[in-house]
Amino acid sequence: MVIILRRIPKNTNEEDVLEFLEPALKGSFFKKSGHIESIQKLVLKDTEKKTIEFHVLVAIDSESAANRVIKMLNRKLFKNKPIFS
């Protein structure tokens, strides 16, 4: 499953994303751990408004782990900025 972290700070790198997602990916006795398969940073430029947005696509191997990440981290602060997944 692929999740999108929208409107991330410009200076975000792959290690920052891994650190942010790691607590939500950990499993427990009843929940399967998830693993990140890939991370891709997107830069969207609006030439009319002259704005730039940064997003990250994260592929997670387990749908249940991806849903857990979305539920746990949606609207949490990432580098002092709320992230919407």
Backbone hydrogen bonds in HBPLUS format (Angstrom, degrees):
<---DONOR---> <-ACCEPTOR-->    atom                        ^
c    i                          cat <-CA-CA->   ^        H-A-AA   ^      H-
h    n   atom  resd res      DA  || num        DHA   H-A  angle D-A-AA Bond
n    s   type  num  typ     dist DA aas  dist angle  dist       angle   num
A0060-ILE N   A0001-MET O   2.79 MM  59  5.42 171.3  1.80 166.8 166.5     1
A0003-ILE N   A0058-VAL O   2.87 MM  55  5.31 162.7  1.90 149.2 151.3     2
A0058-VAL N   A0003-ILE O   2.88 MM  55  5.31 166.2  1.89 156.4 160.6     3
A0005-LEU N   A0056-VAL O   2.84 MM  51  5.12 164.0  1.87 152.1 157.5     4
A0056-VAL N   A0005-LEU O   2.97 MM  51  5.12 152.4  2.05 139.0 147.7     5
A0006-ARG N   A0084-PHE O   3.01 MM  78  5.47 176.5  2.01 157.3 157.6     6
A0008-ILE N   A0054-PHE O   2.85 MM  46  5.46 148.4  1.95 141.0 146.3     7
A0012-THR N   A0009-PRO O   3.29 MM   3  5.72 153.4  2.36 122.2 121.0     8
A0016-ASP N   A0013-ASN O   3.15 MM   3  5.41 122.8  2.50 102.4 115.8     9
A0017-VAL N   A0013-ASN O   3.28 MM   4  6.69 155.2  2.34 150.4 156.9    10
A0018-LEU N   A0014-GLU O   2.97 MM   4  6.29 163.3  2.00 154.7 159.2    11
A0019-GLU N   A0015-GLU O   2.98 MM   4  6.14 163.8  2.00 149.8 153.9    12
A0020-PHE N   A0016-ASP O   3.02 MM   4  6.21 149.7  2.12 143.6 151.8    13
A0021-LEU N   A0017-VAL O   2.99 MM   4  6.18 156.9  2.04 154.8 160.2    14
A0022-GLU N   A0018-LEU O   2.97 MM   4  5.86 148.2  2.07 152.0 159.0    15
A0024-ALA N   A0021-LEU O   3.04 MM   3  5.64 126.0  2.35 118.9 131.8    16
A0025-LEU N   A0021-LEU O   3.19 MM   4  6.35 136.8  2.38 149.0 160.1    17
A0025-LEU N   A0022-GLU O   3.12 MM   3  5.15 133.9  2.34 100.0 112.8    18
A0034-GLY N   A0025-LEU O   2.94 MM   9  4.93 163.4  1.96 142.4 147.5    19
A0028-SER N   A0031-LYS O   2.94 MM   3  4.91 154.2  2.01 125.9 133.0    20
A0061-ASP N   A0035-HIS O   2.98 MM  26  5.67 165.5  2.00 162.7 166.1    21
A0037-GLU N   A0059-ALA O   2.68 MM  22  5.25 164.7  1.70 149.7 154.4    22
A0059-ALA N   A0038-SER O   2.94 MM  21  5.17 160.8  1.98 143.4 149.8    23
A0040-GLN N   A0057-LEU O   2.85 MM  17  5.10 156.9  1.91 150.1 156.4    24
A0057-LEU N   A0040-GLN O   2.77 MM  17  5.10 166.3  1.79 154.5 157.9    25
A0042-LEU N   A0055-HIS O   2.70 MM  13  5.05 175.2  1.70 150.5 151.8    26
A0055-HIS N   A0042-LEU O   2.98 MM  13  5.05 161.4  2.01 141.6 146.3    27
A0044-LEU N   A0053-GLU O   2.85 MM   9  5.14 169.0  1.86 155.3 158.6    28
A0053-GLU N   A0044-LEU O   2.85 MM   9  5.14 159.1  1.89 148.1 155.3    29
A0046-ASP N   A0051-THR O   2.87 MM   5  5.26 170.3  1.88 156.5 159.4    30
A0050-LYS N   A0046-ASP O   2.70 MM   4  5.38 122.8  2.02 138.1 154.5    31
A0051-THR N   A0046-ASP O   3.21 MM   5  5.26 141.8  2.37 133.4 142.1    32
A0066-ALA N   A0062-SER O   2.95 MM   4  6.23 155.8  2.01 149.8 156.9    33
A0067-ASN N   A0063-GLU O   2.92 MM   4  6.13 158.3  1.97 148.6 154.1    34
A0068-ARG N   A0064-SER O   3.02 MM   4  6.20 146.7  2.13 138.0 147.1    35
A0069-VAL N   A0065-ALA O   2.93 MM   4  6.21 151.8  2.01 147.2 154.4    36
A0070-ILE N   A0066-ALA O   3.01 MM   4  6.29 163.6  2.03 151.6 155.3    37
A0071-LYS N   A0067-ASN O   2.99 MM   4  6.15 164.2  2.01 146.3 150.8    38
A0072-MET N   A0068-ARG O   2.87 MM   4  5.97 163.2  1.90 151.2 155.8    39
A0073-LEU N   A0069-VAL O   2.91 MM   4  5.76 159.0  1.96 152.2 157.0    40
A0074-ASN N   A0070-ILE O   3.16 MM   4  5.52 140.6  2.32 138.9 142.6    41
A0076-LYS N   A0073-LEU O   3.03 MM   3  5.24 159.7  2.07 133.7 130.1    42
A0075-ARG N   A0083-ILE O   2.61 MM   8  4.95 146.1  1.72 165.8 176.2    43
A0083-ILE N   A0076-LYS O   2.97 MM   7  5.79 155.1  2.03 153.6 157.9    44
A0078-PHE N   A0081-LYS O   2.81 MM   3  5.22 164.7  1.83 135.4 139.3    45
A0081-LYS N   A0078-PHE O   3.18 MM   3  5.22 140.0  2.35  98.4 109.3    46
